[in-house]
Amino acid sequence: VTKLPKIDGGRLWSAHMAMAEVGRIPGDGVCRLAASDEDKAGRDLFARWCEEAGLSIRVDKIGNMFARRAGRDESKPPVLIGSHLDSQPTGGRFDGAFGVLSGLEIVRTLNDAGIETEIPIEIVNWTNEEGCRFQPSSLGAEVAAGHISLEVGFGAKDEHGVSLAEALDRIGYRGDAEIAFTASAYLEGHIEQGPILEEHGDAVGIVYGAMGINAYTVTLIGREAHTGTTPVTHRKDALYGAAQCIAKVRALAMEFEPNGRATVARLLIEPNARSVVASKAVFTTDCRHQSPAELDEMSRRLKQIVEEVSAECGLGYTMTPYWTVPPRTFDSDCVEALQEAASALGLKHRRMVSGAGHDAIPVSAVVPTAMIFVPSKDGVSHHVSEYTAPEHLEAGCNVLFQAAVKLAGLATSARHHA
Ligand SMILES: [Zn+2]
């Protein structure tokens, strides 16, 4: 077994800090909205670094960038490593950038050590992951995976009516490569955006899947009544019903920790007047779980909560599905490669699922995929104060490096003659 070198943690940190200068905003944050001038500058910098590393770059029609390091066997689909360089309007320096810049650091390390891999390695920067300028999120990856047509992707409009196609044209990143994406494996490194790794003192999360989501809109129908003259026993109080539901949904969530979530996040009431019992309450609720069976069970219990509370409070109700995302289980070989790498490097790690959306989720439908998470200080993301320590970026990148080389294989003279 060849002993692999380690990645250069200082160089990886410098790349993050240089990228963070692009679209820099007060408080150490960045604003690189998809297909904006700042996104173009980030893409240009990434492209320059890739060219300096001897990579060949292609940009597909939806603006996804692929930077390729040739392998000994060019007939095989590459091992793909990446994430996204776009950000939220008041985003941080690490969300997305970590996955792309890790890919770059891996290639630089291979170059320095003169290591040839059996199959090619490509770094990818997916278009419009954040979904704040153009909906939906992970649009570039969704189009590449064939879930959304190119026409629909092009037609996505920002709040000023500018389409993604126009925006990409304007910055020169509507590429000419076909949407014909293939890879042997896809590895994505990302900040956790949650508190779990930090809380447990883990260096790396080995992400084996992503939560599915069942989201609903619930309407409770009661009756307006005077708050002074109507005894409680004679009321049909939609707000009281909503309060009962909120408390029970929270209890449900507690029961399904740590891999399940259930939430009521939005509530509107009518008439919302000081002296009138509420006649109507509309709230959103969703449950999330990585296991399809558990997700079904959570949905069943959510419906039961709404039904029982409505009956107890004398309310009518409707419960309408709003959004459904199936749970994902990532590829076991890719997960294994990442976990073995973390063990071999002596890093404290844990297996976990993603509760957030990532490019890896659509990609996992068409290519063997897995992710790692690195710790987020105080669990903060999508905020200028987002922070991951240099040693955590370095550790995560080493895990990606070892796993990527394992999946790509080392080109050996023995194989040449085999
Ligand atoms: Zn991200």
Residues whose N, C-alpha, C, O or C-beta is under 5 A from the ligand:
A	BS01	ZN	D95 G96
